[in-house]
């Protein structure tokens, strides 16, 4: 199972009220379902942070979790990320900037940026760092 987080992918938009607690709470019902045995949980990027706040499972794999950044570094990441959302790049532009990417990688990146809610991303950064 790979659920979309609130404000990400096809998940609902929380606007400016998005926090790690909000995202975690939205996933808790999945852990209450008796038919789903959770032996392994994989959290990618922000999902890695959320995975650490969910009920314990026997094994957790964190893939590319966020690093601890200084306030200045965080502002740079936030500004760059929000700029990317406002100025969506083409598949060709991503492939040119990232020569080792496949076309599929670039298509997924373009899709991901097009369905992400900038207000949710900004709210998450603001709560944690700004």
TADAHU-V479156 format. One record per run of one state. SS is the DSSP state (hx for helix, st for strand, lp for the rest). FROM is the first residue (numbers start at 1). TO is the last residue. If there is no record, write none. Layout:
SS/FROM/TO ; SS/FROM/TO
//
This chain:
lp/1/14 ; hx/15/17 ; lp/18/19 ; hx/20/32 ; lp/33/39 ; st/40/44 ; lp/45/45 ; hx/46/51 ; lp/52/58 ; st/59/63 ; lp/64/70 ; hx/71/86 ; lp/87/90 ; hx/91/97 ; lp/98/102 ; hx/103/115 ; lp/116/117 ; hx/118/128 ; lp/129/130
//
